[in-house]
Amino acid sequence: MGNDKDLEEYEKEYLERIKKNEKVNPRELIAKAKFESNFEPLDPLDFVILGLFRNGISNIQTMFKRLARTSNLKIEKKINQMRQRGLLKQDENDSFLNRKFNPKFNLTDNGKQEIEKKIKELQEEWDKLVLLYEKKDKEKLRTGMEANRNFFPLMMMMGITNGMIMGNMLGMNHMMMGDFMAEVDYAYDAGYADGELGLQDGGFSDGGGDGGGFMDGGFQPGF
């Protein structure tokens, strides 16, 4: 089923590119679809990491600090997977020591397309929520917010929303921000789950955190 879905997506991409009079090799698109089918779909944390790279994060240690309450091993695994699927690449000008202890990464063209596409989708979702809020449709607003719960940190980081508006939306349904985001580990780094709603540096504070995997013998998992 997953492969069929991936092929359908690339069929749509093929048709869109034909409409734009772009040169398209169907075999390349099919090969790309089969390659992508080997990976799980990108999840909200994947997009948060891509968003941080988009916003200027370049090295892994800073990524650990920005997502201080998210497991460093989880972050390492995510970055490795995104390198394998061609969304990130290691900085070619990185020094040997940096490559071992604090490697730098850049978004590839595919990585840029993925995060920009997601930002556009989230803007559309946010606009729907704003409309429900303005209509004071509490039940549908609550349902919509719960459906987008895991993407709110990314919405905030990308400047789509801010803590005050979200607080008002939650307040309409007598919901507390800390409770609402309690199970989203990377939400703590944005201040959501703490109820602080930190907005510095695009929504994520530096938050401290430990060295995270490099100082104990270098960065081992495939970098």
C-alpha positions as a printed Julia matrix, in Angstrom:
223×3 Matrix{Float64}:
   0.0    0.0     0.0
   2.82   2.39    0.9
   4.55   1.94   -2.45
   1.29   2.58   -4.33
   0.78   5.79   -2.41
   4.33   6.97   -3.13
   3.93   6.24   -6.84
   0.67   8.19   -6.89
   2.45  11.18   -5.38
   5.18  11.1    -8.01
   2.59  10.69  -10.75
   1.1   13.97   -9.53
   4.57  15.53   -9.51
   5.13  14.28  -13.06
   1.89  15.87  -14.28
   2.63  19.15  -12.52
   6.06  19.38  -14.07
   4.63  18.57  -17.5
   2.2   21.49  -17.07
   5.17  23.76  -16.34
   6.89  22.55  -19.53
   9.76  21.07  -17.52
  11.82  18.22  -18.91
  10.89  15.12  -16.97
  12.36  11.63  -17.0
   9.6    9.28  -15.74
  12.18   6.65  -14.81
  13.9    9.08  -12.48
  10.62   9.9   -10.75
   9.75   6.22  -10.34
  13.23   5.48   -8.97
  12.81   8.39   -6.56
   9.43   7.05   -5.43
  10.85   3.59   -4.8
  13.8    5.09   -2.89
  11.52   7.18   -0.68
   9.33   4.14    0.03
  12.24   2.65    1.98
  11.8    5.36    4.62
   9.05   6.22    7.04
   7.13   9.44    6.25
   8.67  12.56    7.78
   7.19  13.28   11.2
   6.77  16.6    13.08
  10.2   16.36   14.73
  11.83  15.79   11.33
  10.26  19.02   10.12
  11.29  20.88   13.3
  14.9   19.84   12.66
  14.67  20.86    9.0
  13.12  24.15   10.12
  15.97  24.84   12.51
  18.5   24.22    9.74
  16.45  26.51    7.52
  16.57  29.2    10.21
  20.35  29.16   10.4
  21.36  26.29   12.68
  24.39  24.64   11.12
  26.08  22.36   13.66
  24.84  19.44   15.68
  25.84  20.75   19.11
  23.66  23.83   18.66
  20.83  21.56   17.51
  21.19  19.58   20.75
  21.0   22.81   22.76
  17.96  24.07   20.89
  16.18  20.76   21.5
  17.63  20.18   24.94
  14.82  17.97   26.23
  14.71  15.82   23.15
  16.97  12.75   23.23
  20.3   13.42   21.54
  20.22   9.9    20.12
  16.82  10.62   18.59
  18.17  13.79   16.97
  21.24  11.94   15.65
  19.04   9.21   14.18
  16.77  11.76   12.51
  19.7   13.6    10.93
  21.26  10.36    9.7
  17.99   9.34    8.06
  17.54  12.73    6.44
  21.08  12.55    5.06
  20.34   9.12    3.6
  17.21  10.36    1.87
  18.99  13.42    0.47
  17.45  16.18    2.58
  20.66  17.15    4.4
  24.33  17.08    3.45
  27.45  17.54    5.52
  29.27  20.83    5.05
  32.15  20.23    2.62
  34.27  22.92    4.3
  33.97  21.39    7.75
  37.29  20.68    9.48
  38.29  17.18   10.55
  37.73  17.93   14.24
  34.34  19.48   13.56
  33.32  16.46   11.5
  34.13  14.23   14.47
  32.81  16.3    17.38
  30.48  18.97   16.01
  29.64  18.38   12.33
  27.87  20.98   10.26
  25.04  20.27    7.85
  23.2   22.13    5.12
  19.82  21.62    3.54
  19.92  20.13    0.06
  17.57  21.41   -2.62
  15.22  18.54   -1.77
  15.43  19.47    1.91
  14.54  23.07    1.13
  11.57  21.94   -0.94
  10.31  19.67    1.84
  10.36  22.32    4.56
   8.92  25.06    2.34
   6.11  22.74    1.27
   5.34  21.93    4.91
   5.37  25.62    5.88
   2.83  26.33    3.15
   0.63  23.46    4.36
   0.81  24.62    7.97
  -0.06  28.19    6.98
  -3.21  26.85    5.33
  -4.05  24.81    8.44
  -3.47  27.82   10.66
  -5.72  30.0     8.52
  -8.51  27.45    8.99
  -8.03  27.54   12.77
  -8.13  31.34   12.8
 -11.39  31.26   10.87
 -12.9   28.83   13.39
 -11.68  31.06   16.23
 -13.24  34.14   14.67
 -16.51  32.24   14.23
 -16.25  31.1    17.87
 -16.82  27.5    16.77
 -15.36  25.98   19.92
 -15.89  22.31   19.08
 -14.34  22.42   15.6
 -11.52  24.65   16.86
 -10.66  22.16   19.59
 -10.7   19.28   17.09
  -8.5   21.22   14.67
  -6.0   22.18   17.35
  -5.73  18.61   18.59
  -5.15  17.4    15.03
  -2.26  19.89   14.65
  -0.88  19.55   18.17
   2.52  18.15   17.16
   3.07  20.87   14.55
   2.45  23.91   16.75
   6.13  24.25   17.76
   7.03  24.37   14.05
   4.25  26.88   13.34
   5.63  29.09   16.07
   9.22  28.7    14.92
   8.28  29.61   11.34
   6.4   32.71   12.46
   3.03  31.36   11.38
   1.58  31.92   14.85
   2.56  33.22   18.28
   1.93  32.27   21.87
  -0.65  34.94   22.57
  -3.01  33.9    19.76
  -2.61  30.23   20.62
  -3.29  30.99   24.25
  -6.51  32.75   23.3
  -7.6   29.8    21.17
  -6.92  27.33   23.96
  -8.63  29.62   26.45
 -11.8   29.57   24.39
 -12.0   25.84   25.14
 -10.72  26.17   28.73
  -7.49  24.39   27.82
  -4.04  25.04   29.31
  -0.96  25.28   27.1
   1.21  23.17   29.41
  -1.29  20.32   29.51
  -2.0   20.56   25.79
   1.69  20.19   24.82
   2.84  17.98   27.7
   3.56  14.89   25.58
   5.5   16.71   22.84
   9.11  16.6    24.04
  10.42  19.27   21.63
   7.62  21.6    22.73
   9.47  22.19   26.01
  12.29  23.83   24.11
   9.83  26.35   22.68
   8.41  27.02   26.14
   5.02  25.5    25.32
   4.91  22.74   27.87
   6.45  24.95   30.55
   3.81  27.58   29.94
   6.53  30.13   29.14
   6.13  30.37   25.36
   9.67  31.59   24.76
   9.93  33.49   21.51
  13.63  34.29   21.32
  15.56  33.24   18.22
  12.48  32.36   16.24
  10.7   30.45   18.97
  13.34  28.17   20.51
  15.52  29.21   23.41
  19.05  27.87   23.81
  17.94  26.0    26.88
  21.28  24.61   28.02
  21.69  20.84   27.8
  24.67  18.53   27.79
  27.32  17.91   25.18
  25.23  15.16   23.7
  27.13  12.31   22.17
  30.33  13.82   20.81
  32.59  14.24   23.8
  32.56  10.52   24.62
  34.66   9.45   21.69
  33.24  11.4    18.81
  30.13  11.32   16.68
  29.77   7.66   15.78
  26.48   6.93   14.0
  27.48   7.35   10.4
  28.63  10.96   10.12
